[in-house]
């Protein structure tokens, strides 16, 4: 960057579709795996801000509003040469003016956690990121009377209900958008859907999530849903982000999906009010949660 550019003021403005190319370039510089299509999805379902200097986008962030009471913040990227200048802090402040008193979720790296805490977020757990391509999942037995079946177009209301109860966030807008790009498998008992798992393209391969299911001994329901997708896609690069307390991390390692990163789930105006009868074993993505 030239001296003139370095001395130019930093300006902040709303994120637009014209920023997608610059945003993707920032994510590549940060070694994120997002494709242009992944950026198009998050931008189409959310809103945000960019920081500019001398007409160059140097930072981004997006938000997603969930019903009247929830929100998520994500896609916070600051160009490496501009880090440490308070840009990320300012972008989050701008987003929090929009989210107001909503219960707001954001994933934080070790460097980002102090900024979140300064802005009123508290830690509410961690997410383990697992990914790999060499796996041979075993057949997982389900409780008697339960089976896996493909998701159909008439299942959307039930999918939204289960995802909302498990995450504590209104999924009526985001989940149908995810379904347009995903394949799904449902956990069924006598015609009643108990849970589900979605599978879609992301980054260099595919991602499994969300995974929603009731608790079961040894997490057998969640494992059966995940194993379905692993068995169909052996040799493909697959990623899954699961809460550390889900009980799945060691099993995922055994399946050939090593743990590559752990980040902190931060919540503001919380806690999230989840239904204890159904659980989110894997999130849709770190950004939209």
ZAFIGU-195158 format. One record per residue (C-alpha): x, y, z. Coordinates in steps of 0.5 Angstrom, whole numbers, plus 500, padded with zeros to 3 digits. Layout:
REM residues N
XYZ ...
END
This chain:
REM residues 289
500500500 503507498 504512503 498516500 493510501 496509508 494516510 487516507 481515512 478509513 470509512 465504513 459503509 454498508 456491504 453491497 453485492 459489489 463487494 463480493 469480489 473484494 470480500 472473497 479476496 480478503 477471505 483467501 488472504 486469511 486462508 479461509 476456504 470460502 468459494 465465491 458461491 459461499 460468499 454469495 450465500 451469506 451476503 444474500 441471507 445477511 447484511 453488513 458493513 465494510 471498511 474502506 481505505 483509499 477506495 479499497 475494501 480492507 475489512 468486512 462483517 455480516 449479520 443475520 437477524 433471526 425473528 424478533 429476538 435473535 441475531 448472529 454476527 460473522 464473516 469478520 475479516 480484517 486484512 492482515 496489514 490493517 489488523 491492530 487498528 481497531 477496525 474489527 472493534 468498530 465493525 462489531 460496534 456498527 453491527 450491534 447498533 443494528 441488532 440492539 437488544 437481540 440475543 446475538 451470537 458470534 464465534 471468536 478466535 483467541 485474538 477476537 475474544 477480548 474484543 467481544 468481551 469489551 462489547 458485552 459478549 460472554 463465553 457460552 461454550 466452544 465449537 470444534 472444527 473437524 475436517 478430513 477426507 479419509 473415513 470409513 464410518 461404521 453402521 450405527 444402530 438406532 433405537 427400535 422403531 427409528 429409521 433414516 429417510 430422505 427429507 421431502 419438500 413438505 418437511 420444511 415446517 418441521 425442520 424449521 421447528 426442530 432447528 429453532 428449538 435446538 439452537 434457541 434462534 428463529 430459523 424460519 428464514 435461514 433454514 429454507 435458504 440453506 435447504 435450497 443448496 443442501 441435501 437432507 436426511 431425516 430421523 423418523 419414528 412412526 411418521 414423526 421427524 425427530 431430527 435431521 442432518 443437511 449436507 451441502 457444498 462448501 469451500 474445498 468440499 462439503 459441510 455437514 450441518 446443521 445436525 439436530 437430534 434428541 439426546 441418546 446413549 452414546 449420541 447414537 442418533 446424531 452419529 447415525 445422521 452424520 455416518 449416513 453422509 460420511 458413508 456416501 462421500 468417502 474420499 471427499 473433503 468434509 467439514 463439520 463444526 460441533 459444540 465441544 460438549 456434544 460428545 462427538 469430537 473423539 468419535 469424529 477423530 476416529 472416523 478420520 475427521 481430525 480436530 483442526 481448530 476450536 473457537 469460542 461461542 460468544 453470546 450477548 444479551 443471552 443466554 440462548 433459550 434452547 429446548 432440552 429435548 432436542 440438541 444441535 450437534 453441529 451448526 449450519 456454519 460458524 457464521 450463521 450458527 
END
